[in-house]
Amino acid sequence: MDDVRSLLVQLGLDYLISRFEEHKINNLAVVKSLETSDIKDLIPALGDRKKFISHVNNPKNTQNDVSMLQLFSC
């Protein structure tokens, strides 16, 4: 669960940790096996869901996305 917890914290979705625990999503292999409908049930907010899916599909770009967001927030 520590990997999943770290992922959610990294994405700013730490409010979802208990939801993932409740559904026994406790490792990254399970995260990667989630279907779109599963993710929709777990993460109802569209923006958060898109952020999560984007990271799972392309984890290397997350840090770049965060850096770009920081540039635009100045």
Rosetta constraint file for C-alpha pairs under 8 A:
AtomPair CA 1 CA 5 HARMONIC 5.95 0.50
AtomPair CA 1 CA 21 HARMONIC 7.66 0.50
AtomPair CA 1 CA 25 HARMONIC 7.45 0.50
AtomPair CA 1 CA 26 HARMONIC 4.14 0.50
AtomPair CA 1 CA 27 HARMONIC 5.43 0.50
AtomPair CA 2 CA 6 HARMONIC 5.98 0.50
AtomPair CA 2 CA 26 HARMONIC 7.73 0.50
AtomPair CA 2 CA 27 HARMONIC 7.73 0.50
AtomPair CA 3 CA 7 HARMONIC 6.16 0.50
AtomPair CA 3 CA 26 HARMONIC 7.85 0.50
AtomPair CA 3 CA 27 HARMONIC 6.23 0.50
AtomPair CA 3 CA 28 HARMONIC 6.56 0.50
AtomPair CA 4 CA 8 HARMONIC 6.23 0.50
AtomPair CA 4 CA 25 HARMONIC 7.70 0.50
AtomPair CA 4 CA 26 HARMONIC 6.25 0.50
AtomPair CA 4 CA 27 HARMONIC 5.76 0.50
AtomPair CA 4 CA 28 HARMONIC 6.14 0.50
AtomPair CA 4 CA 31 HARMONIC 7.75 0.50
AtomPair CA 5 CA 9 HARMONIC 6.18 0.50
AtomPair CA 5 CA 14 HARMONIC 7.22 0.50
AtomPair CA 5 CA 17 HARMONIC 6.11 0.50
AtomPair CA 6 CA 10 HARMONIC 5.97 0.50
AtomPair CA 7 CA 11 HARMONIC 6.26 0.50
AtomPair CA 8 CA 12 HARMONIC 6.17 0.50
AtomPair CA 8 CA 13 HARMONIC 4.75 0.50
AtomPair CA 8 CA 14 HARMONIC 5.07 0.50
AtomPair CA 8 CA 16 HARMONIC 7.20 0.50
AtomPair CA 8 CA 17 HARMONIC 6.86 0.50
AtomPair CA 9 CA 13 HARMONIC 5.62 0.50
AtomPair CA 9 CA 14 HARMONIC 4.64 0.50
AtomPair CA 11 CA 51 HARMONIC 7.38 0.50
AtomPair CA 11 CA 52 HARMONIC 7.22 0.50
AtomPair CA 13 CA 17 HARMONIC 7.62 0.50
AtomPair CA 13 CA 48 HARMONIC 7.26 0.50
AtomPair CA 16 CA 20 HARMONIC 6.34 0.50
AtomPair CA 16 CA 43 HARMONIC 7.62 0.50
AtomPair CA 17 CA 21 HARMONIC 6.20 0.50
AtomPair CA 18 CA 22 HARMONIC 5.96 0.50
AtomPair CA 19 CA 23 HARMONIC 6.41 0.50
AtomPair CA 19 CA 42 HARMONIC 6.93 0.50
AtomPair CA 20 CA 24 HARMONIC 6.22 0.50
AtomPair CA 20 CA 25 HARMONIC 5.16 0.50
AtomPair CA 20 CA 26 HARMONIC 7.24 0.50
AtomPair CA 20 CA 42 HARMONIC 7.34 0.50
AtomPair CA 21 CA 25 HARMONIC 5.90 0.50
AtomPair CA 21 CA 26 HARMONIC 6.54 0.50
AtomPair CA 25 CA 30 HARMONIC 6.01 0.50
AtomPair CA 25 CA 31 HARMONIC 6.62 0.50
AtomPair CA 26 CA 30 HARMONIC 7.03 0.50
AtomPair CA 27 CA 31 HARMONIC 6.55 0.50
AtomPair CA 28 CA 32 HARMONIC 6.09 0.50
AtomPair CA 29 CA 33 HARMONIC 6.34 0.50
AtomPair CA 30 CA 34 HARMONIC 6.50 0.50
AtomPair CA 31 CA 56 HARMONIC 7.91 0.50
AtomPair CA 32 CA 56 HARMONIC 6.71 0.50
AtomPair CA 34 CA 38 HARMONIC 5.86 0.50
AtomPair CA 34 CA 39 HARMONIC 6.52 0.50
AtomPair CA 35 CA 39 HARMONIC 6.42 0.50
AtomPair CA 36 CA 40 HARMONIC 6.17 0.50
AtomPair CA 37 CA 41 HARMONIC 6.30 0.50
AtomPair CA 38 CA 42 HARMONIC 6.27 0.50
AtomPair CA 39 CA 43 HARMONIC 5.77 0.50
AtomPair CA 39 CA 49 HARMONIC 7.02 0.50
AtomPair CA 40 CA 44 HARMONIC 5.61 0.50
AtomPair CA 40 CA 49 HARMONIC 6.98 0.50
AtomPair CA 43 CA 48 HARMONIC 6.80 0.50
AtomPair CA 43 CA 49 HARMONIC 5.49 0.50
AtomPair CA 44 CA 48 HARMONIC 7.93 0.50
AtomPair CA 44 CA 49 HARMONIC 6.99 0.50
AtomPair CA 45 CA 49 HARMONIC 6.07 0.50
AtomPair CA 46 CA 50 HARMONIC 6.10 0.50
AtomPair CA 47 CA 51 HARMONIC 6.26 0.50
AtomPair CA 48 CA 52 HARMONIC 6.18 0.50
AtomPair CA 49 CA 53 HARMONIC 6.13 0.50
AtomPair CA 50 CA 54 HARMONIC 5.92 0.50
AtomPair CA 51 CA 55 HARMONIC 6.27 0.50
AtomPair CA 52 CA 56 HARMONIC 6.22 0.50
AtomPair CA 53 CA 57 HARMONIC 6.03 0.50
AtomPair CA 54 CA 58 HARMONIC 5.94 0.50
AtomPair CA 54 CA 59 HARMONIC 7.51 0.50
AtomPair CA 54 CA 62 HARMONIC 8.00 0.50
AtomPair CA 55 CA 59 HARMONIC 4.54 0.50
AtomPair CA 55 CA 60 HARMONIC 7.74 0.50
AtomPair CA 55 CA 61 HARMONIC 7.27 0.50
AtomPair CA 55 CA 62 HARMONIC 5.91 0.50
AtomPair CA 58 CA 62 HARMONIC 7.46 0.50
AtomPair CA 60 CA 64 HARMONIC 7.82 0.50
AtomPair CA 61 CA 65 HARMONIC 6.08 0.50
AtomPair CA 62 CA 66 HARMONIC 6.21 0.50
AtomPair CA 63 CA 67 HARMONIC 6.21 0.50
AtomPair CA 64 CA 68 HARMONIC 6.14 0.50
AtomPair CA 65 CA 69 HARMONIC 6.17 0.50
AtomPair CA 66 CA 70 HARMONIC 6.24 0.50
AtomPair CA 67 CA 71 HARMONIC 6.39 0.50
AtomPair CA 68 CA 72 HARMONIC 6.42 0.50
AtomPair CA 69 CA 73 HARMONIC 6.19 0.50
AtomPair CA 70 CA 74 HARMONIC 6.76 0.50
